[in-house]
Amino acid sequence: MAASKPFNCGIGPAFEVIGGKWKAVILYELQDKPVRTGELRRLVGSITEKMLIQQLREMESDGLVRRVVYPEVPPRVEYSATPEGAALNKALGPIAEWGRKYVAARGHVEI
């Protein structure tokens, strides 16, 4: 994340870190336990492997996700939320609830 951008409030930097289609979903799936890459891809849904890896690398760089590689054959890689990622995930809870209500109020398919 670039620290040189001016922001009027904390929403700007938060959405800069979590922005895009996938990061909030990935973080949600990592909230309870470490998850292996293949399982994470299945949980997230229609994300490509390339996009998943790119998003995970960015989130790791931003301190939201921890990557652990186990020295096995074949190598096992697990991702988990860091304390900072868990705090962001908790902060996103009310936004997710707003989204559910927004969708329901417009008669769309429930989430």
C-alpha positions in Angstrom: 0.0 0.0 0.0 1.3 3.4 -0.9 1.6 5.6 2.2 2.0 8.9 0.2 -1.7 9.1 -0.9 -3.7 11.7 1.0 -6.9 10.4 2.7 -9.7 12.3 4.3 -10.5 9.5 6.7 -9.6 5.9 7.5 -12.0 4.4 4.9 -9.5 5.3 2.1 -6.6 3.3 3.4 -8.8 0.4 4.5 -10.4 0.1 1.1 -7.1 0.5 -0.6 -5.8 -2.6 1.3 -9.0 -4.7 0.9 -10.3 -3.3 -2.4 -11.2 -5.4 -5.3 -13.5 -8.4 -5.8 -11.6 -11.1 -3.9 -9.7 -9.9 -0.9 -12.6 -9.5 1.5 -13.9 -13.0 0.5 -10.5 -14.5 0.9 -10.1 -12.9 4.3 -13.5 -14.2 5.4 -12.6 -17.7 4.5 -9.4 -17.5 6.6 -11.2 -16.2 9.7 -11.5 -19.5 11.6 -8.5 -21.7 10.7 -5.5 -22.0 8.4 -6.5 -23.1 4.9 -4.5 -24.8 2.2 -4.4 -23.1 -1.2 -6.5 -25.7 -3.1 -9.2 -25.7 -0.4 -9.2 -21.9 -0.3 -9.7 -21.8 -4.1 -12.7 -24.1 -3.7 -14.2 -22.0 -0.9 -13.8 -18.8 -2.8 -15.5 -20.1 -5.9 -14.9 -18.8 -9.4 -11.5 -17.2 -8.7 -8.6 -18.4 -10.9 -5.5 -19.9 -9.3 -3.4 -17.1 -10.7 -5.7 -14.4 -9.3 -5.9 -16.2 -5.9 -2.1 -16.4 -5.6 -1.8 -12.7 -6.7 -4.4 -11.6 -4.1 -2.7 -13.7 -1.4 0.7 -12.3 -2.1 -0.7 -8.7 -1.9 -2.5 -9.5 1.3 0.7 -11.1 2.8 2.6 -8.0 1.8 0.1 -5.8 3.5 0.3 -7.9 6.7 -3.2 -9.3 6.5 -2.3 -12.9 5.7 0.4 -15.3 7.0 1.8 -18.0 4.6 3.4 -21.1 6.1 5.2 -23.6 3.9 5.7 -27.0 5.4 8.9 -28.9 4.3 7.1 -32.0 3.0 6.9 -33.7 -0.4 4.8 -32.4 -2.0 5.1 -29.0 -0.2 2.1 -28.1 1.9 1.2 -24.4 2.0 -1.3 -22.9 4.5 -2.7 -19.4 4.8 -4.2 -17.8 7.8 -5.3 -14.4 8.9 -2.8 -12.4 10.9 -4.1 -10.5 14.0 -4.3 -7.4 11.7 -6.2 -9.4 9.1 -8.6 -10.8 11.8 -9.2 -7.2 13.1 -10.0 -6.1 9.5 -12.3 -9.1 9.0 -14.2 -8.2 12.2 -14.5 -4.6 11.0 -15.9 -5.8 7.7 -18.7 -7.7 9.6 -21.1 -4.7 9.7 -20.5 -4.0 6.1 -21.4 -7.6 5.2 -24.6 -7.3 7.3 -25.5 -4.1 5.4 -24.9 -5.9 2.1 -27.2 -8.8 3.2 -30.0 -6.3 4.1 -29.4 -4.3 0.9 -29.8 -7.4 -1.3 -32.8 -8.6 0.7 -34.6 -5.2 0.4 -34.3 -5.3 -3.3 -35.7 -8.8 -3.7 -32.5 -10.4 -4.9 -31.4 -13.9 -4.1 -30.5 -14.2 -0.4 -26.8 -14.6 0.5 
